[in-house]
Amino acid sequence: MEIEKKVMATKEKDKQWDGKSRPSTDKYRDNFDTIFGQKQIKELDESLKQSKANRKERELDKETRDYLDSLKDKL
């Protein structure tokens, strides 16, 4: 029994885990990109939709363009 105690006492302990760090493996990176990369894609899609909606609001309809052209001709 004493021999076993000495072996355990001389065994080096691993670095204590800080509770925050994660092992950086390829699988971890792929899963991270899969989970959080989708969020960026969704945000970009929403931004693009909003940009298109804003552009439509700024564009003039045909009647308004014709009216402005007629005013230019009068001036």
mmCIF file of the N, C-alpha and C atoms, coordinates in Angstrom:
data_MODEL
# 
_entry.id   MODEL 
# 
loop_
_atom_site.group_PDB 
_atom_site.id 
_atom_site.type_symbol 
_atom_site.label_atom_id 
_atom_site.label_alt_id 
_atom_site.label_comp_id 
_atom_site.label_asym_id 
_atom_site.label_entity_id 
_atom_site.label_seq_id 
_atom_site.pdbx_PDB_ins_code 
_atom_site.Cartn_x 
_atom_site.Cartn_y 
_atom_site.Cartn_z 
_atom_site.occupancy 
_atom_site.B_iso_or_equiv 
_atom_site.pdbx_formal_charge 
_atom_site.auth_seq_id 
_atom_site.auth_comp_id 
_atom_site.auth_asym_id 
_atom_site.auth_atom_id 
_atom_site.pdbx_PDB_model_num 
ATOM 1   N N  . MET A 1 1  ? 0.807   -1.198 0.000   1.00 0.00 ? 1  MET A N  1 
ATOM 2   C CA . MET A 1 1  ? 0.000   0.000  0.000   1.00 0.00 ? 1  MET A CA 1 
ATOM 3   C C  . MET A 1 1  ? 0.848   1.258  0.000   1.00 0.00 ? 1  MET A C  1 
ATOM 4   N N  . GLU A 1 2  ? 1.908   1.236  0.673   1.00 0.00 ? 2  GLU A N  1 
ATOM 5   C CA . GLU A 1 2  ? 2.763   2.409  0.734   1.00 0.00 ? 2  GLU A CA 1 
ATOM 6   C C  . GLU A 1 2  ? 3.364   2.724  -0.630  1.00 0.00 ? 2  GLU A C  1 
ATOM 7   N N  . ILE A 1 3  ? 3.644   1.716  -1.400  1.00 0.00 ? 3  ILE A N  1 
ATOM 8   C CA . ILE A 1 3  ? 4.223   1.921  -2.726  1.00 0.00 ? 3  ILE A CA 1 
ATOM 9   C C  . ILE A 1 3  ? 3.246   2.685  -3.619  1.00 0.00 ? 3  ILE A C  1 
ATOM 10  N N  . GLU A 1 4  ? 1.973   2.317  -3.542  1.00 0.00 ? 4  GLU A N  1 
ATOM 11  C CA . GLU A 1 4  ? 0.972   2.996  -4.353  1.00 0.00 ? 4  GLU A CA 1 
ATOM 12  C C  . GLU A 1 4  ? 0.859   4.468  -3.979  1.00 0.00 ? 4  GLU A C  1 
ATOM 13  N N  . LYS A 1 5  ? 0.946   4.781  -2.723  1.00 0.00 ? 5  LYS A N  1 
ATOM 14  C CA . LYS A 1 5  ? 0.860   6.164  -2.285  1.00 0.00 ? 5  LYS A CA 1 
ATOM 15  C C  . LYS A 1 5  ? 2.025   6.980  -2.833  1.00 0.00 ? 5  LYS A C  1 
ATOM 16  N N  . LYS A 1 6  ? 3.197   6.422  -2.848  1.00 0.00 ? 6  LYS A N  1 
ATOM 17  C CA . LYS A 1 6  ? 4.355   7.145  -3.356  1.00 0.00 ? 6  LYS A CA 1 
ATOM 18  C C  . LYS A 1 6  ? 4.224   7.410  -4.851  1.00 0.00 ? 6  LYS A C  1 
ATOM 19  N N  . VAL A 1 7  ? 3.683   6.448  -5.577  1.00 0.00 ? 7  VAL A N  1 
ATOM 20  C CA . VAL A 1 7  ? 3.498   6.620  -7.021  1.00 0.00 ? 7  VAL A CA 1 
ATOM 21  C C  . VAL A 1 7  ? 2.511   7.750  -7.277  1.00 0.00 ? 7  VAL A C  1 
ATOM 22  N N  . MET A 1 8  ? 1.446   7.766  -6.541  1.00 0.00 ? 8  MET A N  1 
ATOM 23  C CA . MET A 1 8  ? 0.451   8.808  -6.740  1.00 0.00 ? 8  MET A CA 1 
ATOM 24  C C  . MET A 1 8  ? 0.990   10.166 -6.306  1.00 0.00 ? 8  MET A C  1 
ATOM 25  N N  . ALA A 1 9  ? 1.806   10.205 -5.308  1.00 0.00 ? 9  ALA A N  1 
ATOM 26  C CA . ALA A 1 9  ? 2.351   11.462 -4.822  1.00 0.00 ? 9  ALA A CA 1 
ATOM 27  C C  . ALA A 1 9  ? 3.359   12.041 -5.793  1.00 0.00 ? 9  ALA A C  1 
ATOM 28  N N  . THR A 1 10 ? 4.057   11.198 -6.520  1.00 0.00 ? 10 THR A N  1 
ATOM 29  C CA . THR A 1 10 ? 5.063   11.690 -7.454  1.00 0.00 ? 10 THR A CA 1 
ATOM 30  C C  . THR A 1 10 ? 4.490   11.990 -8.833  1.00 0.00 ? 10 THR A C  1 
ATOM 31  N N  . LYS A 1 11 ? 3.250   11.579 -9.060  1.00 0.00 ? 11 LYS A N  1 
ATOM 32  C CA . LYS A 1 11 ? 2.631   11.832 -10.358 1.00 0.00 ? 11 LYS A CA 1 
ATOM 33  C C  . LYS A 1 11 ? 2.381   13.335 -10.517 1.00 0.00 ? 11 LYS A C  1 
ATOM 34  N N  . GLU A 1 12 ? 2.765   13.844 -11.675 1.00 0.00 ? 12 GLU A N  1 
ATOM 35  C CA . GLU A 1 12 ? 2.575   15.276 -11.910 1.00 0.00 ? 12 GLU A CA 1 
ATOM 36  C C  . GLU A 1 12 ? 1.107   15.563 -12.220 1.00 0.00 ? 12 GLU A C  1 
ATOM 37  N N  . LYS A 1 13 ? 0.642   16.652 -11.690 1.00 0.00 ? 13 LYS A N  1 
ATOM 38  C CA . LYS A 1 13 ? -0.738  17.035 -11.936 1.00 0.00 ? 13 LYS A CA 1 
ATOM 39  C C  . LYS A 1 13 ? -0.812  17.857 -13.222 1.00 0.00 ? 13 LYS A C  1 
ATOM 40  N N  . ASP A 1 14 ? -1.935  17.735 -13.904 1.00 0.00 ? 14 ASP A N  1 
ATOM 41  C CA . ASP A 1 14 ? -2.147  18.520 -15.116 1.00 0.00 ? 14 ASP A CA 1 
ATOM 42  C C  . ASP A 1 14 ? -2.445  19.959 -14.750 1.00 0.00 ? 14 ASP A C  1 
ATOM 43  N N  . LYS A 1 15 ? -2.333  20.801 -15.744 1.00 0.00 ? 15 LYS A N  1 
ATOM 44  C CA . LYS A 1 15 ? -2.655  22.218 -15.556 1.00 0.00 ? 15 LYS A CA 1 
ATOM 45  C C  . LYS A 1 15 ? -4.125  22.341 -15.167 1.00 0.00 ? 15 LYS A C  1 
ATOM 46  N N  . GLN A 1 16 ? -4.405  23.163 -14.191 1.00 0.00 ? 16 GLN A N  1 
ATOM 47  C CA . GLN A 1 16 ? -5.775  23.359 -13.749 1.00 0.00 ? 16 GLN A CA 1 
ATOM 48  C C  . GLN A 1 16 ? -6.591  24.034 -14.848 1.00 0.00 ? 16 GLN A C  1 
ATOM 49  N N  . TRP A 1 17 ? -7.806  23.577 -15.035 1.00 0.00 ? 17 TRP A N  1 
ATOM 50  C CA . TRP A 1 17 ? -8.682  24.139 -16.059 1.00 0.00 ? 17 TRP A CA 1 
ATOM 51  C C  . TRP A 1 17 ? -9.308  25.410 -15.512 1.00 0.00 ? 17 TRP A C  1 
ATOM 52  N N  . ASP A 1 18 ? -9.277  26.486 -16.283 1.00 0.00 ? 18 ASP A N  1 
ATOM 53  C CA . ASP A 1 18 ? -9.778  27.768 -15.811 1.00 0.00 ? 18 ASP A CA 1 
ATOM 54  C C  . ASP A 1 18 ? -11.286 27.918 -16.004 1.00 0.00 ? 18 ASP A C  1 
ATOM 55  N N  . GLY A 1 19 ? -11.913 26.963 -16.683 1.00 0.00 ? 19 GLY A N  1 
ATOM 56  C CA . GLY A 1 19 ? -13.359 27.018 -16.869 1.00 0.00 ? 19 GLY A CA 1 
ATOM 57  C C  . GLY A 1 19 ? -13.783 27.857 -18.052 1.00 0.00 ? 19 GLY A C  1 
ATOM 58  N N  . LYS A 1 20 ? -12.849 28.518 -18.721 1.00 0.00 ? 20 LYS A N  1 
ATOM 59  C CA . LYS A 1 20 ? -13.194 29.391 -19.845 1.00 0.00 ? 20 LYS A CA 1 
ATOM 60  C C  . LYS A 1 20 ? -12.585 28.924 -21.162 1.00 0.00 ? 20 LYS A C  1 
ATOM 61  N N  . SER A 1 21 ? -11.359 28.483 -21.117 1.00 0.00 ? 21 SER A N  1 
ATOM 62  C CA . SER A 1 21 ? -10.679 28.124 -22.352 1.00 0.00 ? 21 SER A CA 1 
ATOM 63  C C  . SER A 1 21 ? -11.259 26.855 -22.953 1.00 0.00 ? 21 SER A C  1 
ATOM 64  N N  . ARG A 1 22 ? -11.191 26.767 -24.265 1.00 0.00 ? 22 ARG A N  1 
ATOM 65  C CA . ARG A 1 22 ? -11.684 25.601 -24.972 1.00 0.00 ? 22 ARG A CA 1 
ATOM 66  C C  . ARG A 1 22 ? -10.561 25.035 -25.825 1.00 0.00 ? 22 ARG A C  1 
ATOM 67  N N  . PRO A 1 23 ? -10.551 23.740 -26.009 1.00 0.00 ? 23 PRO A N  1 
ATOM 68  C CA . PRO A 1 23 ? -9.543  23.164 -26.896 1.00 0.00 ? 23 PRO A CA 1 
ATOM 69  C C  . PRO A 1 23 ? -9.810  23.612 -28.332 1.00 0.00 ? 23 PRO A C  1 
ATOM 70  N N  . SER A 1 24 ? -8.806  24.052 -28.997 1.00 0.00 ? 24 SER A N  1 
ATOM 71  C CA . SER A 1 24 ? -8.969  24.562 -30.345 1.00 0.00 ? 24 SER A CA 1 
ATOM 72  C C  . SER A 1 24 ? -8.652  23.456 -31.346 1.00 0.00 ? 24 SER A C  1 
ATOM 73  N N  . THR A 1 25 ? -9.659  22.687 -31.689 1.00 0.00 ? 25 THR A N  1 
ATOM 74  C CA . THR A 1 25 ? -9.488  21.622 -32.662 1.00 0.00 ? 25 THR A CA 1 
ATOM 75  C C  . THR A 1 25 ? -10.253 21.983 -33.924 1.00 0.00 ? 25 THR A C  1 
ATOM 76  N N  . ASP A 1 26 ? -10.002 21.242 -34.986 1.00 0.00 ? 26 ASP A N  1 
ATOM 77  C CA . ASP A 1 26 ? -10.700 21.514 -36.246 1.00 0.00 ? 26 ASP A CA 1 
ATOM 78  C C  . ASP A 1 26 ? -12.207 21.315 -36.098 1.00 0.00 ? 26 ASP A C  1 
ATOM 79  N N  . LYS A 1 27 ? -12.587 20.288 -35.371 1.00 0.00 ? 27 LYS A N  1 
ATOM 80  C CA . LYS A 1 27 ? -14.016 20.024 -35.176 1.00 0.00 ? 27 LYS A CA 1 
ATOM 81  C C  . LYS A 1 27 ? -14.671 21.184 -34.412 1.00 0.00 ? 27 LYS A C  1 
ATOM 82  N N  . TYR A 1 28 ? -13.993 21.684 -33.390 1.00 0.00 ? 28 TYR A N  1 
ATOM 83  C CA . TYR A 1 28 ? -14.526 22.816 -32.623 1.00 0.00 ? 28 TYR A CA 1 
ATOM 84  C C  . TYR A 1 28 ? -14.690 24.037 -33.516 1.00 0.00 ? 28 TYR A C  1 
ATOM 85  N N  . ARG A 1 29 ? -13.682 24.338 -34.347 1.00 0.00 ? 29 ARG A N  1 
ATOM 86  C CA . ARG A 1 29 ? -13.762 25.493 -35.245 1.00 0.00 ? 29 ARG A CA 1 
ATOM 87  C C  . ARG A 1 29 ? -14.901 25.344 -36.247 1.00 0.00 ? 29 ARG A C  1 
ATOM 88  N N  . ASP A 1 30 ? -15.047 24.138 -36.806 1.00 0.00 ? 30 ASP A N  1 
ATOM 89  C CA . ASP A 1 30 ? -16.129 23.898 -37.766 1.00 0.00 ? 30 ASP A CA 1 
ATOM 90  C C  . ASP A 1 30 ? -17.489 24.088 -37.117 1.00 0.00 ? 30 ASP A C  1 
ATOM 91  N N  . ASN A 1 31 ? -17.658 23.546 -35.930 1.00 0.00 ? 31 ASN A N  1 
ATOM 92  C CA . ASN A 1 31 ? -18.933 23.698 -35.232 1.00 0.00 ? 31 ASN A CA 1 
ATOM 93  C C  . ASN A 1 31 ? -19.182 25.157 -34.860 1.00 0.00 ? 31 ASN A C  1 
ATOM 94  N N  . PHE A 1 32 ? -18.164 25.863 -34.455 1.00 0.00 ? 32 PHE A N  1 
ATOM 95  C CA . PHE A 1 32 ? -18.304 27.280 -34.113 1.00 0.00 ? 32 PHE A CA 1 
ATOM 96  C C  . PHE A 1 32 ? -18.759 28.062 -35.338 1.00 0.00 ? 32 PHE A C  1 
ATOM 97  N N  . ASP A 1 33 ? -18.111 27.804 -36.469 1.00 0.00 ? 33 ASP A N  1 
ATOM 98  C CA . ASP A 1 33 ? -18.489 28.494 -37.708 1.00 0.00 ? 33 ASP A CA 1 
ATOM 99  C C  . ASP A 1 33 ? -19.903 28.130 -38.137 1.00 0.00 ? 33 ASP A C  1 
ATOM 100 N N  . THR A 1 34 ? -20.265 26.886 -37.931 1.00 0.00 ? 34 THR A N  1 
ATOM 101 C CA . THR A 1 34 ? -21.610 26.444 -38.300 1.00 0.00 ? 34 THR A CA 1 
ATOM 102 C C  . THR A 1 34 ? -22.660 27.171 -37.458 1.00 0.00 ? 34 THR A C  1 
ATOM 103 N N  . ILE A 1 35 ? -22.407 27.285 -36.179 1.00 0.00 ? 35 ILE A N  1 
ATOM 104 C CA . ILE A 1 35 ? -23.387 27.907 -35.287 1.00 0.00 ? 35 ILE A CA 1 
ATOM 105 C C  . ILE A 1 35 ? -23.404 29.424 -35.457 1.00 0.00 ? 35 ILE A C  1 
ATOM 106 N N  . PHE A 1 36 ? -22.253 30.062 -35.331 1.00 0.00 ? 36 PHE A N  1 
ATOM 107 C CA . PHE A 1 36 ? -22.209 31.516 -35.314 1.00 0.00 ? 36 PHE A CA 1 
ATOM 108 C C  . PHE A 1 36 ? -22.061 32.119 -36.699 1.00 0.00 ? 36 PHE A C  1 
ATOM 109 N N  . GLY A 1 37 ? -21.562 31.347 -37.657 1.00 0.00 ? 37 GLY A N  1 
ATOM 110 C CA . GLY A 1 37 ? -21.454 31.840 -39.026 1.00 0.00 ? 37 GLY A CA 1 
ATOM 111 C C  . GLY A 1 37 ? -22.822 32.068 -39.634 1.00 0.00 ? 37 GLY A C  1 
ATOM 112 N N  . GLN A 1 38 ? -23.795 31.235 -39.277 1.00 0.00 ? 38 GLN A N  1 
ATOM 113 C CA . GLN A 1 38 ? -25.152 31.389 -39.783 1.00 0.00 ? 38 GLN A CA 1 
ATOM 114 C C  . GLN A 1 38 ? -25.769 32.702 -39.320 1.00 0.00 ? 38 GLN A C  1 
ATOM 115 N N  . LYS A 1 39 ? -25.404 33.133 -38.138 1.00 0.00 ? 39 LYS A N  1 
ATOM 116 C CA . LYS A 1 39 ? -25.945 34.387 -37.614 1.00 0.00 ? 39 LYS A CA 1 
ATOM 117 C C  . LYS A 1 39 ? -25.503 35.551 -38.498 1.00 0.00 ? 39 LYS A C  1 
ATOM 118 N N  . GLN A 1 40 ? -24.254 35.552 -38.903 1.00 0.00 ? 40 GLN A N  1 
ATOM 119 C CA . GLN A 1 40 ? -23.765 36.616 -39.768 1.00 0.00 ? 40 GLN A CA 1 
ATOM 120 C C  . GLN A 1 40 ? -24.461 36.582 -41.112 1.00 0.00 ? 40 GLN A C  1 
ATOM 121 N N  . ILE A 1 41 ? -24.666 35.405 -41.659 1.00 0.00 ? 41 ILE A N  1 
ATOM 122 C CA . ILE A 1 41 ? -25.336 35.290 -42.951 1.00 0.00 ? 41 ILE A CA 1 
ATOM 123 C C  . ILE A 1 41 ? -26.763 35.813 -42.853 1.00 0.00 ? 41 ILE A C  1 
ATOM 124 N N  . LYS A 1 42 ? -27.457 35.467 -41.772 1.00 0.00 ? 42 LYS A N  1 
ATOM 125 C CA . LYS A 1 42 ? -28.821 35.954 -41.591 1.00 0.00 ? 42 LYS A CA 1 
ATOM 126 C C  . LYS A 1 42 ? -28.849 37.470 -41.463 1.00 0.00 ? 42 LYS A C  1 
ATOM 127 N N  . GLU A 1 43 ? -27.905 38.032 -40.722 1.00 0.00 ? 43 GLU A N  1 
ATOM 128 C CA . GLU A 1 43 ? -27.851 39.479 -40.558 1.00 0.00 ? 43 GLU A CA 1 
ATOM 129 C C  . GLU A 1 43 ? -27.584 40.163 -41.889 1.00 0.00 ? 43 GLU A C  1 
ATOM 130 N N  . LEU A 1 44 ? -26.695 39.592 -42.699 1.00 0.00 ? 44 LEU A N  1 
ATOM 131 C CA . LEU A 1 44 ? -26.403 40.164 -44.006 1.00 0.00 ? 44 LEU A CA 1 
ATOM 132 C C  . LEU A 1 44 ? -27.620 40.084 -44.924 1.00 0.00 ? 44 LEU A C  1 
ATOM 133 N N  . ASP A 1 45 ? -28.348 38.984 -44.879 1.00 0.00 ? 45 ASP A N  1 
ATOM 134 C CA . ASP A 1 45 ? -29.558 38.851 -45.690 1.00 0.00 ? 45 ASP A CA 1 
ATOM 135 C C  . ASP A 1 45 ? -30.597 39.894 -45.293 1.00 0.00 ? 45 ASP A C  1 
ATOM 136 N N  . GLU A 1 46 ? -30.780 40.084 -43.986 1.00 0.00 ? 46 GLU A N  1 
ATOM 137 C CA . GLU A 1 46 ? -31.738 41.086 -43.517 1.00 0.00 ? 46 GLU A CA 1 
ATOM 138 C C  . GLU A 1 46 ? -31.308 42.484 -43.945 1.00 0.00 ? 46 GLU A C  1 
ATOM 139 N N  . SER A 1 47 ? -30.018 42.748 -43.878 1.00 0.00 ? 47 SER A N  1 
ATOM 140 C CA . SER A 1 47 ? -29.510 44.052 -44.285 1.00 0.00 ? 47 SER A CA 1 
ATOM 141 C C  . SER A 1 47 ? -29.735 44.283 -45.774 1.00 0.00 ? 47 SER A C  1 
ATOM 142 N N  . LEU A 1 48 ? -29.523 43.254 -46.577 1.00 0.00 ? 48 LEU A N  1 
ATOM 143 C CA . LEU A 1 48 ? -29.744 43.368 -48.016 1.00 0.00 ? 48 LEU A CA 1 
ATOM 144 C C  . LEU A 1 48 ? -31.213 43.633 -48.320 1.00 0.00 ? 48 LEU A C  1 
ATOM 145 N N  . LYS A 1 49 ? -32.100 42.925 -47.638 1.00 0.00 ? 49 LYS A N  1 
ATOM 146 C CA . LYS A 1 49 ? -33.538 43.148 -47.841 1.00 0.00 ? 49 LYS A CA 1 
ATOM 147 C C  . LYS A 1 49 ? -33.920 44.577 -47.480 1.00 0.00 ? 49 LYS A C  1 
ATOM 148 N N  . GLN A 1 50 ? -33.371 45.076 -46.381 1.00 0.00 ? 50 GLN A N  1 
ATOM 149 C CA . GLN A 1 50 ? -33.678 46.443 -45.966 1.00 0.00 ? 50 GLN A CA 1 
ATOM 150 C C  . GLN A 1 50 ? -33.138 47.454 -46.969 1.00 0.00 ? 50 GLN A C  1 
ATOM 151 N N  . SER A 1 51 ? -31.950 47.194 -47.508 1.00 0.00 ? 51 SER A N  1 
ATOM 152 C CA . SER A 1 51 ? -31.371 48.094 -48.508 1.00 0.00 ? 51 SER A CA 1 
ATOM 153 C C  . SER A 1 51 ? -32.235 48.143 -49.759 1.00 0.00 ? 51 SER A C  1 
ATOM 154 N N  . LYS A 1 52 ? -32.719 46.989 -50.178 1.00 0.00 ? 52 LYS A N  1 
ATOM 155 C CA . LYS A 1 52 ? -33.591 46.951 -51.355 1.00 0.00 ? 52 LYS A CA 1 
ATOM 156 C C  . LYS A 1 52 ? -34.894 47.701 -51.100 1.00 0.00 ? 52 LYS A C  1 
ATOM 157 N N  . ALA A 1 53 ? -35.445 47.552 -49.897 1.00 0.00 ? 53 ALA A N  1 
ATOM 158 C CA . ALA A 1 53 ? -36.680 48.266 -49.553 1.00 0.00 ? 53 ALA A CA 1 
ATOM 159 C C  . ALA A 1 53 ? -36.439 49.772 -49.545 1.00 0.00 ? 53 ALA A C  1 
ATOM 160 N N  . ASN A 1 54 ? -35.295 50.189 -48.999 1.00 0.00 ? 54 ASN A N  1 
ATOM 161 C CA . ASN A 1 54 ? -34.972 51.621 -48.984 1.00 0.00 ? 54 ASN A CA 1 
ATOM 162 C C  . ASN A 1 54 ? -34.804 52.160 -50.393 1.00 0.00 ? 54 ASN A C  1 
ATOM 163 N N  . ARG A 1 55 ? -34.179 51.370 -51.264 1.00 0.00 ? 55 ARG A N  1 
ATOM 164 C CA . ARG A 1 55 ? -33.983 51.811 -52.650 1.00 0.00 ? 55 ARG A CA 1 
ATOM 165 C C  . ARG A 1 55 ? -35.324 51.994 -53.351 1.00 0.00 ? 55 ARG A C  1 
ATOM 166 N N  . LYS A 1 56 ? -36.257 51.070 -53.134 1.00 0.00 ? 56 LYS A N  1 
ATOM 167 C CA . LYS A 1 56 ? -37.580 51.183 -53.749 1.00 0.00 ? 56 LYS A CA 1 
ATOM 168 C C  . LYS A 1 56 ? -38.280 52.453 -53.285 1.00 0.00 ? 56 LYS A C  1 
ATOM 169 N N  . GLU A 1 57 ? -38.124 52.786 -52.017 1.00 0.00 ? 57 GLU A N  1 
ATOM 170 C CA . GLU A 1 57 ? -38.741 54.001 -51.496 1.00 0.00 ? 57 GLU A CA 1 
ATOM 171 C C  . GLU A 1 57 ? -38.154 55.249 -52.153 1.00 0.00 ? 57 GLU A C  1 
ATOM 172 N N  . ARG A 1 58 ? -36.855 55.214 -52.433 1.00 0.00 ? 58 ARG A N  1 
ATOM 173 C CA . ARG A 1 58 ? -36.202 56.381 -53.035 1.00 0.00 ? 58 ARG A CA 1 
ATOM 174 C C  . ARG A 1 58 ? -36.499 56.529 -54.518 1.00 0.00 ? 58 ARG A C  1 
ATOM 175 N N  . GLU A 1 59 ? -36.732 55.411 -55.185 1.00 0.00 ? 59 GLU A N  1 
ATOM 176 C CA . GLU A 1 59 ? -37.010 55.472 -56.609 1.00 0.00 ? 59 GLU A CA 1 
ATOM 177 C C  . GLU A 1 59 ? -38.353 56.148 -56.835 1.00 0.00 ? 59 GLU A C  1 
ATOM 178 N N  . LEU A 1 60 ? -38.405 56.917 -57.871 1.00 0.00 ? 60 LEU A N  1 
ATOM 179 C CA . LEU A 1 60 ? -39.644 57.607 -58.188 1.00 0.00 ? 60 LEU A CA 1 
ATOM 180 C C  . LEU A 1 60 ? -40.492 56.740 -59.113 1.00 0.00 ? 60 LEU A C  1 
ATOM 181 N N  . ASP A 1 61 ? -41.784 56.795 -58.899 1.00 0.00 ? 61 ASP A N  1 
ATOM 182 C CA . ASP A 1 61 ? -42.648 56.061 -59.806 1.00 0.00 ? 61 ASP A CA 1 
ATOM 183 C C  . ASP A 1 61 ? -42.749 56.810 -61.146 1.00 0.00 ? 61 ASP A C  1 
ATOM 184 N N  . LYS A 1 62 ? -43.298 56.185 -62.145 1.00 0.00 ? 62 LYS A N  1 
ATOM 185 C CA . LYS A 1 62 ? -43.310 56.727 -63.504 1.00 0.00 ? 62 LYS A CA 1 
ATOM 186 C C  . LYS A 1 62 ? -44.048 58.061 -63.576 1.00 0.00 ? 62 LYS A C  1 
ATOM 187 N N  . GLU A 1 63 ? -45.179 58.189 -62.916 1.00 0.00 ? 63 GLU A N  1 
ATOM 188 C CA . GLU A 1 63 ? -45.953 59.429 -62.963 1.00 0.00 ? 63 GLU A CA 1 
ATOM 189 C C  . GLU A 1 63 ? -45.146 60.595 -62.401 1.00 0.00 ? 63 GLU A C  1 
ATOM 190 N N  . THR A 1 64 ? -44.474 60.368 -61.295 1.00 0.00 ? 64 THR A N  1 
ATOM 191 C CA . THR A 1 64 ? -43.685 61.428 -60.679 1.00 0.00 ? 64 THR A CA 1 
ATOM 192 C C  . THR A 1 64 ? -42.528 61.823 -61.584 1.00 0.00 ? 64 THR A C  1 
ATOM 193 N N  . ARG A 1 65 ? -41.880 60.857 -62.213 1.00 0.00 ? 65 ARG A N  1 
ATOM 194 C CA . ARG A 1 65 ? -40.783 61.179 -63.139 1.00 0.00 ? 65 ARG A CA 1 
ATOM 195 C C  . ARG A 1 65 ? -41.286 61.989 -64.328 1.00 0.00 ? 65 ARG A C  1 
ATOM 196 N N  . ASP A 1 66 ? -42.434 61.581 -64.870 1.00 0.00 ? 66 ASP A N  1 
ATOM 197 C CA . ASP A 1 66 ? -43.008 62.330 -66.003 1.00 0.00 ? 66 ASP A CA 1 
ATOM 198 C C  . ASP A 1 66 ? -43.336 63.765 -65.599 1.00 0.00 ? 66 ASP A C  1 
ATOM 199 N N  . TYR A 1 67 ? -43.892 63.928 -64.417 1.00 0.00 ? 67 TYR A N  1 
ATOM 200 C CA . TYR A 1 67 ? -44.231 65.260 -63.929 1.00 0.00 ? 67 TYR A CA 1 
ATOM 201 C C  . TYR A 1 67 ? -42.980 66.122 -63.767 1.00 0.00 ? 67 TYR A C  1 
ATOM 202 N N  . LEU A 1 68 ? -41.918 65.555 -63.179 1.00 0.00 ? 68 LEU A N  1 
ATOM 203 C CA . LEU A 1 68 ? -40.681 66.310 -63.007 1.00 0.00 ? 68 LEU A CA 1 
ATOM 204 C C  . LEU A 1 68 ? -40.046 66.647 -64.351 1.00 0.00 ? 68 LEU A C  1 
ATOM 205 N N  . ASP A 1 69 ? -40.117 65.749 -65.317 1.00 0.00 ? 69 ASP A N  1 
ATOM 206 C CA . ASP A 1 69 ? -39.588 66.026 -66.653 1.00 0.00 ? 69 ASP A CA 1 
ATOM 207 C C  . ASP A 1 69 ? -40.356 67.160 -67.313 1.00 0.00 ? 69 ASP A C  1 
ATOM 208 N N  . SER A 1 70 ? -41.665 67.185 -67.130 1.00 0.00 ? 70 SER A N  1 
ATOM 209 C CA . SER A 1 70 ? -42.462 68.264 -67.727 1.00 0.00 ? 70 SER A CA 1 
ATOM 210 C C  . SER A 1 70 ? -42.120 69.605 -67.088 1.00 0.00 ? 70 SER A C  1 
ATOM 211 N N  . LEU A 1 71 ? -41.848 69.609 -65.800 1.00 0.00 ? 71 LEU A N  1 
ATOM 212 C CA . LEU A 1 71 ? -41.460 70.844 -65.126 1.00 0.00 ? 71 LEU A CA 1 
ATOM 213 C C  . LEU A 1 71 ? -40.090 71.328 -65.632 1.00 0.00 ? 71 LEU A C  1 
ATOM 214 N N  . LYS A 1 72 ? -39.188 70.409 -65.859 1.00 0.00 ? 72 LYS A N  1 
ATOM 215 C CA . LYS A 1 72 ? -37.873 70.779 -66.395 1.00 0.00 ? 72 LYS A CA 1 
ATOM 216 C C  . LYS A 1 72 ? -38.008 71.413 -67.765 1.00 0.00 ? 72 LYS A C  1 
ATOM 217 N N  . ASP A 1 73 ? -38.902 70.862 -68.579 1.00 0.00 ? 73 ASP A N  1 
ATOM 218 C CA . ASP A 1 73 ? -39.107 71.410 -69.914 1.00 0.00 ? 73 ASP A CA 1 
ATOM 219 C C  . ASP A 1 73 ? -39.682 72.829 -69.857 1.00 0.00 ? 73 ASP A C  1 
ATOM 220 N N  . LYS A 1 74 ? -40.516 73.110 -68.899 1.00 0.00 ? 74 LYS A N  1 
ATOM 221 C CA . LYS A 1 74 ? -41.113 74.428 -68.752 1.00 0.00 ? 74 LYS A CA 1 
ATOM 222 C C  . LYS A 1 74 ? -40.105 75.455 -68.284 1.00 0.00 ? 74 LYS A C  1 
ATOM 223 N N  . LEU A 1 75 ? -39.115 74.999 -67.557 1.00 0.00 ? 75 LEU A N  1 
ATOM 224 C CA . LEU A 1 75 ? -38.110 75.943 -67.068 1.00 0.00 ? 75 LEU A CA 1 
ATOM 225 C C  . LEU A 1 75 ? -37.138 76.165 -68.169 1.00 0.00 ? 75 LEU A C  1 
# 
